[in-house]
Amino acid sequence: MRKKLHIRKGDTVMVITGDSKGQQGKVLNMNTEKNRAIVEGINLVSKHTKPNAKSPQGGIMKKEAPVHISNLMVIDSSGKPTKTGRKLDTKKNVSARYSKLSGEVIK
């Protein structure tokens, strides 16, 4: 059974602690087994690469590293970080995430 997390791929999130505190970005990838997410433009690390077909010059490349999801908060439609909850949609019989700050459903 898959874990239900408060963050999904495609969400806009804010980093609440760590070196990138206060920065916002879009979730590019999720690793549910390790509870980590790769966020666009956050937690950049330098990777040394040899020359190859993709980068004939080689050199030092900047790449996003995974961030633990406990350090991230979802940003709702008002642009503020919020906690998320789940409520059951009786028509579709599925649980939907909603913003505890505004009460709106997060898509």
C-alpha positions in Angstrom: 0.0 0.0 0.0 1.3 3.4 -1.0 1.8 6.1 1.7 -0.2 9.3 1.5 2.0 12.3 1.9 1.2 15.9 2.3 3.2 16.8 -0.8 2.8 15.6 -4.4 4.8 15.9 -7.6 3.9 19.3 -9.2 3.1 21.1 -5.9 4.6 24.5 -5.2 6.4 24.2 -1.8 8.4 26.4 0.5 11.4 25.3 2.5 10.8 25.9 6.2 14.2 25.0 7.6 17.8 24.3 6.4 20.2 26.2 4.1 17.5 27.0 1.6 15.0 28.3 4.2 12.3 30.6 2.7 12.9 29.6 -0.9 10.0 28.3 -3.1 10.0 25.9 -5.9 8.0 23.2 -7.7 8.3 19.5 -6.8 10.0 17.7 -9.7 10.2 14.2 -8.3 9.2 12.3 -5.1 10.9 9.3 -3.4 8.2 7.9 -1.1 10.4 5.2 0.3 12.9 7.7 1.7 10.4 10.5 2.2 12.4 12.9 0.1 11.5 15.3 -2.8 13.6 17.0 -5.5 12.5 20.7 -5.7 13.3 22.9 -8.6 16.2 25.3 -7.7 16.5 24.2 -4.1 19.4 22.4 -2.4 21.8 22.8 -5.3 25.0 20.7 -5.2 28.0 20.9 -7.4 28.7 17.8 -9.5 32.0 17.3 -11.3 31.5 15.8 -14.7 33.9 14.4 -17.3 33.5 15.5 -20.9 30.9 13.3 -22.7 28.5 13.5 -25.6 26.0 15.6 -23.5 28.5 18.1 -22.2 31.6 18.0 -24.4 33.3 20.6 -22.2 32.7 18.8 -18.9 33.3 20.8 -15.7 31.2 21.6 -12.6 27.4 21.3 -13.0 24.8 22.5 -10.5 22.1 19.9 -9.7 19.2 19.6 -7.3 19.6 17.2 -4.4 16.7 15.6 -2.5 15.2 17.4 0.5 13.3 15.6 3.3 9.6 16.3 3.1 9.4 17.4 6.8 11.4 20.5 5.7 8.7 21.5 3.1 5.3 23.1 3.3 2.7 23.3 0.5 1.8 26.8 -0.7 -1.9 27.2 -1.3 -3.7 29.5 -3.8 -3.2 32.6 -1.6 0.6 32.2 -1.8 1.1 31.3 1.9 2.6 28.1 3.3 -0.1 25.9 4.9 -0.6 22.6 6.6 -2.8 20.1 4.6 -5.6 17.9 5.7 -7.7 15.3 4.0 -11.5 15.1 3.6 -13.6 12.5 1.9 -15.3 13.6 -1.3 -18.6 11.6 -1.0 -19.5 12.0 -4.7 -16.2 10.5 -6.0 -15.5 8.4 -2.8 -11.9 9.6 -2.7 -10.0 11.7 -0.2 -9.0 15.2 -1.3 -6.3 17.4 0.2 -7.3 20.8 1.5 -5.5 23.8 2.9 -6.0 24.1 6.7 -5.3 27.9 6.3 -8.0 28.7 3.8 -10.1 25.5 3.6 -9.7 25.3 -0.2 -9.1 22.0 -1.9 -5.5 21.6 -3.2 -5.3 20.2 -6.7 
